[in-house]
Amino acid sequence: MKIVDSFLSEEEFSVVRDNLVFNTGFPFFLHQGVTKQGDSNSHWFGAHVVYDQGVPTSDVYDEIANIFFPHFRMKSLLRIKINFYPHTHKVIEHASHVDYDFSHTAAIFSLNTCDGYTKIGNDAIVDSVENRMVFLMDLISTDLPQLQINQADLI
């Protein structure tokens, strides 16, 4: 795992946060249950898929790509998804999950600082801090650190 604070320049971060995602017209699509593995249907989150299965799926793809891609060395891109987890009065840990069943690297970017976090395995907790990127390298389903993402806006 690698954590990079102040991942984007202030200008890049402002474009992503204020002009794209926190824009009042930015669409999030609601989903019942946060993971497929044991979460209560009373929990929900919003998602906006920017890229999936080799295809841009959002009008913001080009702007996101132009800002983030120069910071990455990628062999291929699997998905870009922006999640919105609503504020709750207490932190709710959702069921662990695995996104892909083959070796890959995940990058989790926080748009805001809050009391949420990403939990990896049973021990590692990465706080949700504005403009923080978390890289999880060489993930594979048989030894994948389980991820729990709580109450944050993430890309």
Buried (B, 14 or more C-beta within 10 A) or exposed (E): EEEBEEBBEEEBBBBBBEEBBEEEEBEBEEEEBBBEEEBEEEBBBBBBBBBBEEEBBBEBBEBBBEBBEEEEEEEEEBBBBBBBBEEEEEEBEBBBBBEEEEEBBBBBBBBBEBEBBBBBEEEEEBBBBBBBBBBBEEBEEEEBBEBBBBBBBBB
